[in-house]
Amino acid sequence: MPAHLTTATIDPWSHLAAISQSLPAGSFGANAIFVGTMRDHNLGDSVTSLYLECYPAMAQRYLDELINHAQKRWRLHEALIIHRTGTIQPGEIIVLLATWSAHREAAFEACRSMLEDLKQNAPFWKRETLADGTHRWEVTH
């Protein structure tokens, strides 16, 4: 079950195709996908860039555990999380999360559950650069 941290731009379709093609034909009936992108606004302010920071070993362990838990709970064939760190511009992808399972209900539930857990508990910190040049730090994204 892949989980990756990256500073590179995320091309979701290449990652999704690679995993889908690696699974035996007909082995899954559903694939749920979430692609989160950076907004140009937050909390009523214009945001010009975002800097995401983490302790890589801790964040990687968290992502791996999140996938392992989901795989067991929903009997997923595969799951994927790719999360950006570093400087991100409006419109760029921050996170790609996907699940593959025999049935749509499991794929949707697992994808949503992992996303909500990630949003609430992931060990990432973000620094927004606002249009006026000031910065604002937040613990969760």
Secondary structure, DSSP 8 states (H G I E B T S, - for coil): --EEEESS---HHHHHHHHHHHS-TTS-SEEEEEEEE--SEETTEEEEEEEEEE-HHHHHHHHHHHHHHHHHHHT-SEEEEEEE-EEE-TTSEEEEEEEEESSHHHHHHHHHHHHHHHHHH--EEEEEEETTS-EEEES--
